[in-house]
Amino acid sequence: MTNLEWLLATTGAAAGTYVLRAAPFLWAPLRRAGQRYVRFLTYVSFAIAAGIVSKALTLDAGRLALGPEIYIKLIGLAVALGCYRWLRNIPLALFAGAGCAVAAKWLAGL
């Protein structure tokens, strides 16, 4: 590619990304569409996390997880869900659930 082609490609990419980022602020219909998609993406992230958590709760090294560890995981999950329901803060809920599970595991001596 020549220098002119590189310059045109770089300028086109920069303009395209700027237009995509600035459009919701400049055009009201896109702003409303963006608000709907933010709510939608919030639910998608919960669905993905639920899939990861459910696998981590039920499987241990490829086998069904039975024993005292499952109860500790369920306690941590219950604390995380309760904390999220109360505070509506995902990071805080995740840290509270993980901290509770770690504390429960330490107290149980596992």
Number of C-alpha atoms within 10 A of each C-alpha: 6 6 8 9 10 11 12 11 12 12 11 12 12 11 12 12 10 11 12 10 11 11 13 16 11 11 10 11 11 13 14 11 11 13 11 11 12 11 10 11 11 10 12 12 10 12 12 10 12 12 11 11 13 11 14 14 19 15 13 13 7 8 8 12 15 12 8 11 17 17 15 19 22 15 17 24 22 15 21 24 18 15 19 18 12 10 11 12 11 15 11 14 22 18 15 20 24 18 15 20 23 16 14 18 16 10 9 11 7 9
